[in-house]
Amino acid sequence: MNQFELLWDYQQADVEVDKVKKDIARSPQRLKLLKLRDNIKEQQNFLKTLESEVIAMLDRIDVLQDAIGIHEDQLKQLQTKVQEQPPANSQQAREYVQETQKIINSLGDFDQETRRIRKDAADRDKKQRDIKRLAVKIKTEFDTIRDEYNMEFEQKSEELRRLQSIVDEKAKAIDKEAMDEYNAVKQHSVPPMAKLVNDRCGGCNMSFPSSVLHAIKSGKKVECETCGRMIIL
Ligand SMILES: [Zn+2]
């Protein structure tokens, strides 16, 4: 066999290796695992968001508690003031009432907001528990599929090692120059060599001008002008 024929023979083995590699990458189990992993990550992020929201809510409740304390003090002070300095006239009485009402309204607002926040926090708490339960389920599923995938991967890796050793063996007979060209063409056209089929490129099906055909048929090294593949008779 000449270099070109050796390279063609090498390609047959190389194609097999690539097929198994692709098989491994596209394994349905592997894709399922990747999807589950994304799912788990998404849930973890959601949990983090919920947790930080709950922390912000608890902080707000602290602020509200302080405000409630201050307003209750104000109310007490006002009551003491009313007892010590009873209203002298109806105008003053109205002012006392207005001031009292203002404080009571604020207290009502604070109370409402506190209740609302507690309810929201409880909702988030429930959501967190739901997500955690779901996460346990997903983790179990993940572990099962991972075990199956590991077994499958083990088998395919074994097959890959076997085929790779054939490729490595065949590569020994090929010149560096030819191998470099093969690998360069492989970057854009796979497989990088094509047979001449009905005077056309077996890779991209473009026809060759007669001068090029002549060159190919006389055993010269020719690359297809369209797809760049190395053409072999
Ligand atoms: Zn071509």
Boltz pocket constraint, residues with backbone or C-beta under 6 A from the ligand:
constraints:
  - pocket:
      binder: B
      contacts: [[A, 201], [A, 202], [A, 203], [A, 204], [A, 205], [A, 206], [A, 224], [A, 225], [A, 226], [A, 227], [A, 228], [A, 229]]
      max_distance: 6.0
